[in-house]
Structure formats: structure tokens, C-alpha cells
Amino acid sequence: MALFPLPALLFFVLVAEGLCPPVAAQNPPLPAAEFRAAWVATVVNIDWPSRPSLPAATAKAELLAIVERAAQLRLNALIFQCRSAGDAFYQSSLEPWSEWLSGVQGKPPDGAWDPLQFLVEKAHARGIEVHAWFNPFRARSESARSPEAENHVLVVQPSACVRYGEQMWMDPGDSRSIDWILRVVADVVRRYDIDGVHFDDYFYPYPAKKLAFADDRSFRRYQDASGGLGRSDWRRANIDIFLRRLYADIHQLKPAIKLGISPFGIARPSVPRGIQAGIDQYEELAADVLSWQRKGLCDYLSPQLYWPIDQRAQSYSILLPWWFGQNPRQRHMWPGLNASRAEKQIAPWRKDELPQQIKMIRSQGPDPGYVLYSFQALRGQLGEQIVSMNREPAVVPASPWLPGRAPDAPVINLERTKRGTTLSWLAKPDCRWFCVQVQRGRRWQTLAMRGAGAGAIMLPDDVTAAAVRGLAANGLVGNAAVLYPNL
């Protein structure tokens, strides 16, 4: 790992004040590196859109407002639920439009626009990553109202699906289910400029009224083929096979894309000692999360640590360091935090619960990060607590085990006008992000993170164009290219 691991495809422009001495090139400032993300849930219109069948202009305005609010909070990633139950919040030839978008499954949204493409373009312009969030095996939610479209999995492959209570579920033990989902994910990875693929905790379903999952047919097929595992081990092996194939597929298509998983926040009851849980995800969800960590089947893990610090039965204070200790490959550990509950501030939730939880994450070591559920809770006063914790923009930590190279130097221009000093840039295609820092006294401040390409920002009044005669690519810091003022 590099001494200062920072993302590849990122350029820094460092601008010194006119009255300050130049900074030595061998001691460049480094911006904070932290994953700051929020889930944007679309199922049942939790976060977006506010209701189905909105006019295109209204739906776009709501989605753009999410991007702008994320930028205000200095977040650098949005995890967007693009597939909630065999449906799509993007243009797909494989699966139907979601009823939570258009009101009727399979019906295009007003204006025939593409929400995922729109989000990628708007978020990237603000220096914010987009991770496509898929619910892999849920085929129909209990809240669904419209009938299935003709290209929905329940219509095309009904025998690969089973009923579970009021839901329909793709059977992970049926190879047709896994093949279907892998095609869907590969299609999105291939066609959209996303930064990550994301799964939450829905592999096998959460227990409902002690119902048994109806996978007798696929399990008998496995046994007839001389399979020797018991049913529980076989189910866990199904998920392992799925993740192994998925990880290989997405990195073959785009090697730098991150795969993230957000499992239930407790691995097993009484693990670690003193922790209690309502379910055993190892047995009931067939999720052997610790095995995924050992095998390197994801690039970041976001265990859902949705409990307050002062709750004893599921103690955040105990669970947080335990999860950080279950990371033999040193992949990213970016816990999920329950902003929706923290917003209500009902005991034992503290008034400053989220800031305290974020501080504890940052104390665990370098390259910290967190994911907030869900975006709705960040629109009000709770968002101001996040701003207080994120005083400057941060870059997403690098993933040194994934390939990447430093980008070529962009074309930079500083122009002084009556309105102030404008910094503009034109980056080459291999440059993805653009970080601007200014020096005030002896302190460097990260002013902005932006998407690369072409863009411009207005610099603060106390930064003068006369301080910079030219810019040159002076070398690498970690795996990020850095520009220094050539004074």
C-alpha cells in the first residue's frame, strides 16, 4: 500500500495566497480521505421520488435537490437503489420500469428520461460518486400494487421464484436466478459510469412468521447431483458462489469499480460476547459475512450498526471495534449508521448520537467512512450535525488492491476579473475528479471537490491570480497526481 493512499484518477490543484511563501514541493498538503455516503431508497418512495408518476421536471428537480443537499453536507457518495424487486430505475431491456417511479410496473416515466443516468451526470459534476444499489433476490415486495410486466422475472422465469409470506423471492439455489441477476448487474456496469455496485442485507429473506423458505425443489436437484452439503451450508454456498461470480464479472468489465455489501450489523447472536440479536444471519439469511471478508469477495463492507451507543443488548461501542477486527485483507470498513432513528432523538439515542458515532469510526484508523440511512433524515436539522463533522470536502479513500494510474495533467487557467478570480480546467479523459486547495496563512484548506472534464469555480477573494504563473505535474503522492504552484 502506498504511504499516502489516495484515489487514482484524481488531480489536486494547490493555489497559494499572493502574500504567502510558496509551499515546498516535497511537502504537499493532502486533503482528508473519508467515505461519506448516504443511501437513497426508492422502494415505496422512501427517499425518491416523493410519489409515483411525477412529471419529469418535478422528478428531476427532486433528484437534483438530493445531489445539492449531499454537496452541502460534504458527502462524496450516493448509494442509489436502482433495483428494488426485479424492476428498474433506469432504461433496461432486461427488466421493467419500477412502479415506484411511473405508477405501473413496466410503464416508462413521464418524459422517458433515465434517472440513473441523470444522477450520475449531476453527482459527478459535484465530485460525488454514485454506487448502484441492487436488491438481488427479492422479486416482489409486499407493498407492490401493480401487476408484473411481461419482462419481469416472475413472468419470464416463474419456476425460478418462490412465494415467501407476502413476498415473492428469486431462489438463490436455482442457477437461473443467479444468471439473471448477474446479467442485470453487468448490463448496468457496462452502460453506466457508476463508481460502485452495492448490495444490502437481502440475500435469503428475513424470517417471517417462522415460515420455511420453499427451496425444496432446488435443494433436491442439488442432492440428486451428488451434492453433499446440508441445507444450511448449501444455502451459504449459493450466496458465496453468487458473490464470487459477481466480483469477477464486474471487475472484468471495469476493474476500478468497487463492490460494497451492507449486511445486518450482527454476525451471530452473542458474537462478540454480550451482543444479542433477533435473528442469526448466518443461519437465517445464509450470509457468512466473515467468510466473504476472508475470501475478498467485496471491496468495502458496511455492516448496519443501527443501534445507539448507550444500548446494551446491541452495543454500538462493542460492535464497532469488533467489525474492524474482522478484516484480514484490510478492505474498507465503512459502517452503516441509522440516521432515521437518530433524527428522532428518543432515548437511548443521544442528541449528538451521529457525531459521536462518526468520531468513534474515525478513531479506528486511516481511511474511515460511513453510510447514512436514509437520505430523508438528512434534509433537516440532523444534516447540520453532519456539516459540523465534515468541515471540509474529503476524497474517497483509494482501493490499492484495484488497478489505477495517475492521470495526465489537465489544462489549468486562472483569470482575474472585476468579479474575482476564476479557476478553470480542462482535464483529459483519464482524470475523473478535481480537488482544489487554497493556502491561508500556514494552513491549507480543501475548497472544493468536482468532477474533472471541463469546469470552473470562483476562488475566494483573498486568493489572487498573480500568485500562480503556471502549473506543472510534479509527481505522485500515493497513487494520486498532484499539481503544485510553480512560483
Protein Blocks (a to p, Z undefined) as FASTA:
>chain_A
ZZblcdehiacdddddfkbccddfklccddddddddddddfeholmbcfbehiafklmmm
mmmmmmmmmmmnopabdcddfbfnopafbdcfkbccdfklnopahiacehiiafklmmmm
mmmmnopacdddddfklmbdfkbmbdcdfkbfklmmmmlpccehjbccddfklmklmmmm
mmmmmmmmmmpccfbdcddfblbdcdehhiacdfklmmmmmmmnopabdfklmmmmmmmm
mmmmmmmmmmmmmmmbccdddddfbfbghiaehiacfbdfklmnopafklmmmnopafbd
cdddfbcfklmklgfklmmmmmmmmcfnopacdddddfklmmnopafbdfklmmmmmmmm
mmnoghiadddddfklmmmmmlmmmmmmmmbccdddddfkbgcdddddddddddddfkbc
cddddddfklmbdcddddehjbccdfbdcdehjddddddfklcfklpnbdcdfbdehjac
cddddZZ
